Amino acid sequence: MSDSEVLILEEARKKPIDERVTHSNWKARSEAYEHIRDSCNRVFDESDSCLSTFAGFFAKAVVDSNAAAQDKAVEALSAFLQKCPDTLASRIVDKTCAGLVNKCLTGRPSTSQRAYECLLLFIEVEQAERVLEQLIIGFDNKVPKVVVAALDGVFYCIRLFGVKVVDFKILLRSFPKLFESKDNKARDKAKEVIVELSRWVGADVIKAALFDKMRDAIRDDIDRAMQEAAAAAGGVKPRPERLTRKEQNRPQLAAAWDSEGEG
């Protein structure tokens, strides 16, 4: 690092955090995101004023033009979401998740992994419907790998939270166009999501909602895959691996999965 750059970073550290996160030097912005991460990690009360201060930075931070700084921004967002109240999460979820879906899920491996975790953390803090909306918007992205990444995100949401949290009816309305995609990876990933969904709601629901909208070859592939998934489950109903905060605070809701499952 040159002497001039050292001086730039030293001067940047003296500035308010809102100026640091918009600094022209990417290393200065990266240090600002690290400061946010560390500050959030020290928070023990969701009413801490620093959370409110930081909330408005993330929509722009997660689409930082520098990949290294972007990675730090997503890491900071993860720390923030683990501590913030749902009222703050609801203020930033739409624009921030749009950035995660369009710019982060297909970024560096570490950035991608953290971005998926941030989407799940938004769901934990009671923002499932709005996370799902942004993932579905991602289905229309002109970049095929973004579409596949958005489908991966939906898969993880269903697999980890189940359909009591993730509204499958909204999803079903968005899938017919995916089966006509020119991208093989997108079509294959869409099939995976539908098969996963069938584990929770049953194959009959999938057939009634989608089969008349599919070409014969795709319908046969999905029907076969759903049968294989059902056979592999052996009659055992899936249960969520993660809970929202409200569920975590009401053990009886978690216990309900043991007695009810989904079918």
C-alpha positions in Angstrom: 0.0 0.0 0.0 1.4 3.4 -1.0 1.9 6.2 1.4 -0.8 8.2 -0.3 -3.3 5.4 0.1 -2.4 5.0 3.8 -3.1 8.7 4.3 -6.4 8.3 2.5 -7.5 5.5 4.7 -6.4 7.3 7.9 -8.4 10.4 6.9 -11.4 8.2 6.0 -11.5 6.7 9.4 -12.1 10.1 10.9 -15.2 10.7 8.9 -18.8 9.9 10.0 -20.0 6.4 9.0 -22.4 7.7 6.4 -19.5 9.3 4.6 -17.2 6.3 5.0 -19.7 3.9 3.3 -19.9 6.1 0.2 -16.1 6.9 0.1 -14.6 6.9 -3.4 -11.8 4.5 -2.2 -13.0 0.9 -2.1 -10.7 0.0 0.8 -12.2 2.8 2.9 -15.7 1.5 2.2 -14.5 -2.0 3.0 -13.2 -0.8 6.4 -16.5 1.0 7.0 -18.4 -2.2 6.4 -16.1 -4.0 8.8 -16.8 -1.4 11.4 -20.6 -2.0 10.9 -20.1 -5.7 11.2 -18.1 -5.4 14.4 -20.5 -2.9 15.9 -23.5 -5.2 15.2 -21.6 -8.2 16.7 -21.3 -6.2 19.9 -25.0 -5.4 20.1 -27.0 -7.1 22.9 -30.3 -5.1 22.6 -32.3 -4.7 19.4 -33.1 -1.2 20.5 -29.4 -0.2 20.2 -29.3 3.1 18.2 -26.5 1.9 15.9 -28.9 -0.6 14.3 -31.2 2.2 13.2 -28.2 4.2 12.0 -26.8 1.3 9.9 -30.1 0.1 8.4 -30.3 2.6 5.6 -26.8 1.8 4.2 -27.3 -1.8 3.1 -29.4 -1.4 -0.1 -26.4 0.4 -1.7 -23.7 -1.4 0.1 -24.7 -4.9 -1.2 -24.3 -3.7 -4.8 -20.9 -2.1 -4.2 -19.0 -2.0 -7.5 -15.9 -3.5 -5.9 -16.2 -7.3 -5.3 -14.0 -7.3 -2.2 -15.9 -4.4 -0.6 -19.2 -6.0 -1.6 -18.3 -9.2 0.2 -17.6 -7.2 3.4 -21.0 -5.4 2.9 -22.9 -8.7 2.8 -21.0 -9.9 5.8 -22.0 -6.8 7.7 -25.6 -7.3 6.6 -25.6 -10.8 8.0 -24.3 -9.4 11.4 -27.0 -6.7 11.3 -29.9 -9.1 10.6 -28.9 -11.4 13.5 -29.5 -8.4 15.9 -32.1 -6.1 14.3 -35.8 -6.0 15.2 -38.3 -6.9 12.5 -39.3 -3.3 12.2 -35.9 -2.4 10.9 -35.7 -5.4 8.6 -39.1 -4.5 7.1 -37.8 -1.0 6.2 -34.9 -2.3 4.1 -36.0 -5.8 2.9 -37.2 -4.9 -0.6 -34.3 -2.9 -2.0 -31.7 -4.9 -0.1 -33.0 -8.2 -1.2 -33.2 -7.0 -4.8 -29.5 -6.2 -4.6 -28.7 -9.6 -3.1 -30.6 -11.4 -5.8 -29.4 -9.5 -8.8 -25.8 -8.8 -7.8 -24.7 -11.0 -4.9 -26.0 -14.6 -5.5 -23.8 -14.9 -8.6 -20.8 -13.1 -7.1 -17.7 -14.5 -5.4 -18.3 -17.9 -3.7 -18.1 -16.3 -0.3 -20.4 -13.4 -1.3 -22.9 -15.8 -2.8 -22.9 -18.0 0.3 -23.4 -15.0 2.6 -26.1 -13.6 0.4 -28.1 -16.8 0.6 -27.7 -16.7 4.3 -28.9 -13.1 4.4 -32.1 -14.0 2.5 -32.7 -16.7 5.1 -32.0 -14.3 8.0 -34.6 -11.9 6.5 -37.1 -14.8 6.6 -36.1 -15.5 10.2 -37.0 -11.9 11.0 -40.5 -12.3 9.6 -39.9 -11.1 6.0 -40.7 -14.3 4.1 -43.3 -12.9 1.7 -41.1 -10.0 0.6 -38.0 -12.1 0.2 -40.0 -14.5 -1.9 -41.3 -11.6 -4.0 -37.7 -10.5 -4.8 -36.6 -14.0 -5.7 -39.6 -14.4 -8.0 -38.7 -11.1 -9.7 -35.3 -12.6 -10.2 -36.9 -15.3 -12.4 -37.3 -12.5 -15.1 -33.7 -11.4 -15.0 -32.1 -11.5 -18.5 -29.0 -13.1 -17.1 -29.6 -16.9 -17.0 -27.3 -17.5 -14.0 -29.3 -15.0 -11.9 -32.5 -16.9 -12.7 -30.9 -20.2 -11.6 -29.5 -18.5 -8.4 -33.0 -17.1 -7.6 -34.4 -20.6 -8.0 -31.7 -21.9 -5.7 -32.8 -19.3 -3.2 -36.4 -20.5 -3.4 -35.3 -24.1 -3.0 -33.4 -23.2 0.2 -36.3 -21.2 1.6 -38.7 -24.1 1.1 -36.3 -26.8 2.3 -35.3 -24.9 5.5 -38.5 -23.2 6.5 -41.3 -25.2 4.9 -44.6 -24.0 3.5 -46.1 -22.6 6.7 -43.6 -19.8 6.3 -43.0 -19.8 2.6 -46.3 -19.2 0.6 -46.2 -21.9 -2.0 -49.3 -20.5 -3.8 -47.4 -17.4 -4.9 -44.7 -19.7 -6.2 -46.9 -21.9 -8.2 -48.3 -19.0 -10.2 -44.7 -18.0 -11.3 -43.5 -21.4 -12.5 -45.2 -22.2 -15.9 -43.0 -19.7 -17.8 -39.9 -21.3 -16.3 -40.7 -24.6 -17.9 -40.4 -22.9 -21.3 -37.1 -21.3 -20.5 -34.4 -21.6 -23.2 -31.8 -22.2 -20.5 -31.5 -25.9 -19.6 -30.1 -25.1 -16.1 -33.1 -22.9 -15.3 -35.6 -25.6 -16.4 -33.8 -28.3 -14.4 -33.6 -26.1 -11.3 -37.3 -25.3 -11.7 -38.0 -29.0 -11.7 -36.0 -29.4 -8.5 -37.9 -26.7 -6.7 -41.3 -28.2 -7.8 -40.2 -31.7 -6.6 -39.1 -30.2 -3.3 -42.4 -28.4 -3.0 -44.2 -31.7 -3.6 -42.6 -33.1 -0.5 -44.4 -30.5 1.6 -47.8 -30.1 -0.1 -48.2 -33.4 -1.9 -48.0 -34.4 -5.6 -51.7 -34.0 -6.1 -51.5 -30.2 -5.4 -48.7 -29.8 -7.9 -50.5 -31.8 -10.5 -53.7 -29.8 -10.1 -51.9 -26.5 -10.3 -49.3 -27.1 -13.0 -49.6 -30.2 -15.0 -52.0 -28.8 -17.6 -49.5 -25.9 -18.2 -46.6 -28.2 -19.0 -45.4 -30.0 -22.1 -45.7 -33.8 -21.9 -42.0 -34.4 -21.6 -41.6 -32.0 -18.7 -44.7 -33.3 -17.0 -43.5 -36.9 -17.2 -40.1 -36.0 -15.8 -41.6 -34.1 -12.8 -44.2 -36.8 -12.2 -41.4 -39.5 -12.1 -39.2 -37.3 -9.8 -42.1 -36.7 -7.4 -42.8 -40.4 -7.2 -39.1 -41.1 -6.4 -39.1 -38.4 -3.8 -42.2 -39.7 -2.1 -40.8 -43.3 -2.2 -37.5 -42.1 -0.7 -39.4 -40.3 2.1 -41.1 -43.5 3.1 -44.2 -41.7 4.3 -42.2 -39.4 6.7 -43.4 -35.8 6.4 -40.8 -33.1 6.1 -40.2 -30.6 9.0 -38.5 -27.2 8.9 -34.8 -27.0 9.8 -35.1 -23.3 10.7 -37.7 -21.2 12.5 -38.7 -17.6 12.4 -38.1 -15.6 15.5 -41.7 -15.7 16.4 -41.6 -19.5 16.1 -38.4 -19.6 18.2 -40.1 -17.6 20.9 -43.2 -19.9 20.9 -42.0 -23.5 21.4 -45.5 -24.8 20.8 -45.3 -23.7 17.2 -42.1 -25.8 16.7 -43.7 -28.7 18.5 -46.7 -28.5 16.1 -44.4 -29.6 13.3 -43.8 -32.9 15.1 -47.5 -33.6 15.4 -48.8 -32.1 12.1 -46.0 -31.9 9.5 -47.2 -30.9 6.1 -49.1 -33.0 3.6 
